[in-house]
Amino acid sequence: MATADRGPVIRLQGGPNDKWQYYEQDFLECIFRDSGLGAPDDIHSLQQALIDREQQLLELRRQLEERDDELAGPERPMVS
């Protein structure tokens, strides 16, 4: 009589309580990952994108400051 292949067998030393803790931890990790609350799979590319956006923001602020200075023009002395 052949048995169906059910995948790898996990044997835990502590008995049923350890088995349930293992399954509970695995289940919670799946929920956490699927919810989007966990760290994304490609954290390094997201960190690099964040650095790029911060640099872009600094450059745009610098350009805005230059334009504000150009629009203000030279200061004229107050005539009394």
KOLBA-396316 format. One line per 2 residues: their letters; for each residue x, y, z of N, C-alpha, C, CB. Coordinates in nm, 4 decimals. Glycine has a CB too. Layout:
<nodes>
A) X,Y,Z,X,Y,Z,X,Y,Z,X,Y,Z | ...
</nodes>
This chain:
<nodes>
MA) 0.0853,-0.1178,0.0000,0.0000,0.0000,0.0000,0.0901,0.1245,0.0000,-0.0972,-0.0004,0.1238 | 0.0768,0.2105,-0.0993,0.1593,0.3301,-0.1115,0.0957,0.4453,-0.0349,0.1788,0.3680,-0.2596
TA) 0.1806,0.5266,0.0254,0.1306,0.6442,0.0969,0.1508,0.7670,0.0099,0.2020,0.6614,0.2341 | 0.0639,0.8626,0.0254,0.0734,0.9866,-0.0521,0.1890,1.0705,0.0006,-0.0596,1.0669,-0.0458
DR) 0.2593,1.1364,-0.0906,0.3682,1.2247,-0.0496,0.3078,1.3536,0.0045,0.4655,1.2539,-0.1685 | 0.3345,1.3808,0.1297,0.2774,1.4998,0.1949,0.3831,1.6051,0.2235,0.2079,1.4608,0.3249
GP) 0.4976,1.5954,0.1617,0.6024,1.6933,0.1827,0.6909,1.6532,0.2990,0.5428,1.8308,0.2069 | 0.7800,1.7428,0.3408,0.8751,1.7096,0.4471,0.8038,1.6918,0.5814,0.9825,1.8188,0.4586
VI) 0.8569,1.6010,0.6599,0.8040,1.5765,0.7938,0.8884,1.6561,0.8923,0.8047,1.4233,0.8290 | 0.8221,1.7332,0.9766,0.8921,1.8134,1.0764,0.8731,1.7461,1.2111,0.8401,1.9613,1.0787
RL) 0.9833,1.7082,1.2719,0.9762,1.6433,1.4024,1.0300,1.7403,1.5074,1.0565,1.5088,1.4034 | 0.9495,1.7667,1.6062,0.9902,1.8556,1.7139,1.0069,1.7742,1.8420,0.8868,1.9700,1.7337
QG) 1.1032,1.8104,1.9215,1.1380,1.7325,2.0394,1.0389,1.7502,2.1539,1.2755,1.7699,2.0857 | 0.9732,1.8640,2.1645,0.8942,1.8940,2.2832,0.7526,1.8416,2.2821,0.8897,2.0378,2.3022
GP) 0.7105,1.7742,2.1815,0.5762,1.7205,2.1790,0.4767,1.8156,2.1146,0.5323,1.6876,2.3181 | 0.3486,1.7936,2.1420,0.2420,1.8685,2.0751,0.2483,2.0197,2.0960,0.1100,1.8188,2.1224
ND) 0.2885,2.0641,2.2139,0.2933,2.2084,2.2390,0.3920,2.2782,2.1470,0.3301,2.2356,2.3840 | 0.5100,2.2176,2.1289,0.6078,2.2768,2.0380,0.5561,2.2780,1.8956,0.7398,2.2011,2.0449
KW) 0.4852,2.1725,1.8569,0.4302,2.1657,1.7207,0.3336,2.2809,1.6985,0.3589,2.0301,1.6962 | 0.2470,2.3073,1.7933,0.1495,2.4156,1.7773,0.2169,2.5520,1.7804,0.0430,2.4078,1.8866
QY) 0.3208,2.5660,1.8629,0.3939,2.6926,1.8641,0.4618,2.7160,1.7292,0.4984,2.6939,1.9779 | 0.5167,2.6088,1.6718,0.5800,2.6202,1.5407,0.4775,2.6643,1.4357,0.6445,2.4858,1.5000
YE) 0.3631,2.5982,1.4321,0.2603,2.6331,1.3334,0.2049,2.7732,1.3573,0.1463,2.5308,1.3370 | 0.1889,2.8090,1.4838,0.1380,2.9426,1.5154,0.2371,3.0485,1.4670,0.1125,2.9573,1.6681
QD) 0.3660,3.0289,1.4923,0.4678,3.1243,1.4487,0.4694,3.1350,1.2966,0.6067,3.0828,1.5007 | 0.4635,3.0216,1.2297,0.4626,3.0200,1.0831,0.3393,3.0931,1.0299,0.4657,2.8746,1.0302
FL) 0.2250,3.0669,1.0904,0.0996,3.1313,1.0504,0.1068,3.2829,1.0700,-0.0181,3.0733,1.1306 | 0.1591,3.3252,1.1858,0.1688,3.4689,1.2136,0.2659,3.5371,1.1179,0.2131,3.4925,1.3587
EC) 0.3749,3.4709,1.0842,0.4696,3.5283,0.9879,0.4049,3.5453,0.8510,0.5947,3.4400,0.9761 | 0.3249,3.4477,0.8106,0.2543,3.4573,0.6819,0.1565,3.5742,0.6814,0.1794,3.3264,0.6516
IF) 0.0812,3.5883,0.7884,-0.0152,3.6985,0.7983,0.0569,3.8321,0.7958,-0.0997,3.6861,0.9267 | 0.1642,3.8430,0.8739,0.2401,3.9676,0.8819,0.2978,4.0040,0.7453,0.3529,3.9554,0.9861
RD) 0.3552,3.9078,0.6765,0.4145,3.9322,0.5442,0.3074,3.9711,0.4428,0.4905,3.8077,0.4953 | 0.1939,3.8991,0.4431,0.0871,3.9255,0.3465,0.0148,4.0572,0.3732,-0.0128,3.8118,0.3480
SG) 0.0194,4.1048,0.4969,-0.0498,4.2289,0.5305,0.0254,4.3516,0.4789,-0.0683,4.2390,0.6812 | 0.1526,4.3337,0.4446,0.2320,4.4466,0.3986,0.2998,4.5201,0.5123,0.1458,4.5419,0.3216
LG) 0.2830,4.4743,0.6344,0.3435,4.5408,0.7493,0.4882,4.5001,0.7695,0.2645,4.5107,0.8741 | 0.5269,4.3876,0.7168,0.6635,4.3398,0.7320,0.7575,4.4096,0.6363,0.6697,4.1905,0.7105
AP) 0.8838,4.3821,0.6533,0.9839,4.4405,0.5638,0.9637,4.3854,0.4232,1.1282,4.4108,0.6143 | 0.9677,4.4705,0.3238,0.9514,4.4240,0.1870,1.0685,4.3339,0.1467,0.9397,4.5434,0.0908
DD) 1.0437,4.2539,0.0463,1.1462,4.1605,0.0009,1.2695,4.2326,-0.0521,1.0898,4.0694,-0.1064 | 1.2499,4.3461,-0.1146,1.3607,4.4157,-0.1785,1.3890,4.5465,-0.1044,1.3296,4.4429,-0.3278
IH) 1.4266,4.5360,0.0219,1.4457,4.6539,0.1081,1.5585,4.7435,0.0575,1.4752,4.6101,0.2520 | 1.6630,4.6851,0.0001,1.7770,4.7656,-0.0440,1.7398,4.8585,-0.1591,1.8919,4.6752,-0.0860
SL) 1.6597,4.8115,-0.2525,1.6207,4.8984,-0.3635,1.5279,5.0092,-0.3137,1.5517,4.8166,-0.4753 | 1.4447,4.9790,-0.2142,1.3584,5.0831,-0.1581,1.4399,5.1864,-0.0812,1.2525,5.0211,-0.0666
QQ) 1.5416,5.1423,-0.0099,1.6282,5.2368,0.0614,1.7014,5.3266,-0.0371,1.7294,5.1617,0.1501 | 1.7489,5.2701,-0.1473,1.8180,5.3501,-0.2482,1.7214,5.4495,-0.3130,1.8811,5.2589,-0.3555
AL) 1.5982,5.4065,-0.3379,1.4985,5.4968,-0.3951,1.4706,5.6128,-0.2999,1.3683,5.4209,-0.4263 | 1.4667,5.5846,-0.1710,1.4443,5.6893,-0.0714,1.5593,5.7894,-0.0715,1.4276,5.6280,0.0684
ID) 1.6819,5.7401,-0.0775,1.7990,5.8284,-0.0828,1.7934,5.9145,-0.2086,1.9307,5.7460,-0.0794 | 1.7579,5.8544,-0.3217,1.7469,5.9290,-0.4474,1.6422,6.0395,-0.4365,1.7116,5.8343,-0.5630
RE) 1.5278,6.0083,-0.3755,1.4209,6.1081,-0.3611,1.4625,6.2214,-0.2675,1.2927,6.0417,-0.3086 | 1.5358,6.1882,-0.1617,1.5841,6.2923,-0.0706,1.6801,6.3860,-0.1416,1.6524,6.2299,0.0515
QQ) 1.7694,6.3306,-0.2235,1.8635,6.4139,-0.2999,1.7885,6.5007,-0.4006,1.9676,6.3256,-0.3728 | 1.6874,6.4433,-0.4641,1.6069,6.5187,-0.5595,1.5350,6.6334,-0.4886,1.5051,6.4263,-0.6299
LL) 1.4827,6.6070,-0.3703,1.4142,6.7101,-0.2925,1.5091,6.8238,-0.2567,1.3541,6.6498,-0.1652 | 1.6296,6.7909,-0.2142,1.7280,6.8942,-0.1810,1.7616,6.9796,-0.3027,1.8556,6.8304,-0.1251
EL) 1.7779,6.9158,-0.4182,1.8086,6.9905,-0.5411,1.6934,7.0823,-0.5804,1.8397,6.8936,-0.6561 | 1.5703,7.0338,-0.5699,1.4550,7.1175,-0.6040,1.4401,7.2349,-0.5076,1.3272,7.0338,-0.6038
RR) 1.4692,7.2129,-0.3812,1.4649,7.3241,-0.2839,1.5705,7.4291,-0.3164,1.4858,7.2715,-0.1399 | 1.6906,7.3826,-0.3560,1.7972,7.4759,-0.3933,1.7547,7.5589,-0.5154,1.9291,7.3990,-0.4230
QL) 1.6949,7.4922,-0.6149,1.6494,7.5632,-0.7342,1.5398,7.6636,-0.6992,1.5986,7.4638,-0.8397 | 1.4499,7.6263,-0.6127,1.3425,7.7165,-0.5712,1.3986,7.8392,-0.4998,1.2433,7.6430,-0.4801
EE) 1.4969,7.8165,-0.4154,1.5592,7.9277,-0.3445,1.6274,8.0232,-0.4426,1.6609,7.8754,-0.2416 | 1.6949,7.9680,-0.5437,1.7585,8.0528,-0.6456,1.6540,8.1353,-0.7203,1.8392,7.9667,-0.7453
RD) 1.5431,8.0749,-0.7556,1.4381,8.1475,-0.8279,1.3745,8.2543,-0.7415,1.3314,8.0513,-0.8772 | 1.3566,8.2243,-0.6149,1.3032,8.3260,-0.5236,1.3971,8.4460,-0.5182,1.2827,8.2673,-0.3818
DE) 1.5276,8.4178,-0.5138,1.6257,8.5266,-0.5109,1.6221,8.6070,-0.6405,1.7670,8.4710,-0.4875 | 1.6057,8.5391,-0.7549,1.5988,8.6084,-0.8836,1.4744,8.6969,-0.8908,1.5985,8.5069,-0.9995
LA) 1.3623,8.6448,-0.8423,1.2390,8.7229,-0.8467,1.2432,8.8438,-0.7531,1.1210,8.6347,-0.8110 | 1.3132,8.8286,-0.6430,1.3229,8.9399,-0.5487,1.4054,9.0526,-0.6089,1.3847,8.8934,-0.4155
GP) 1.4989,9.0185,-0.6941,1.5807,9.1192,-0.7599,1.6693,9.1897,-0.6599,1.4935,9.2200,-0.8328 | 1.7458,9.2871,-0.7108,1.8325,9.3610,-0.6176,1.7501,9.4466,-0.5242,1.9327,9.4487,-0.6940
ER) 1.7965,9.4552,-0.4055,1.7230,9.5365,-0.3077,1.7502,9.6834,-0.3354,1.7633,9.4996,-0.1613 | 1.6432,9.7603,-0.3333,1.6548,9.9038,-0.3550,1.6540,9.9748,-0.2210,1.5408,9.9559,-0.4452
PM) 1.7315,10.0779,-0.2108,1.7318,10.1534,-0.0830,1.5973,10.2229,-0.0640,1.8479,10.2589,-0.0800 | 1.5571,10.2316,0.0560,1.4299,10.2983,0.0901,1.4464,10.4491,0.0674,1.3875,10.2683,0.2399
VS) 1.3501,10.5055,-0.0026,1.3502,10.6492,-0.0273,1.2592,10.7136,0.0769,1.3030,10.6829,-0.1739 | 1.3120,10.8146,0.1469,1.2276,10.8782,0.2491,1.1752,11.0108,0.2058,1.3032,10.8952,0.3764
</nodes>
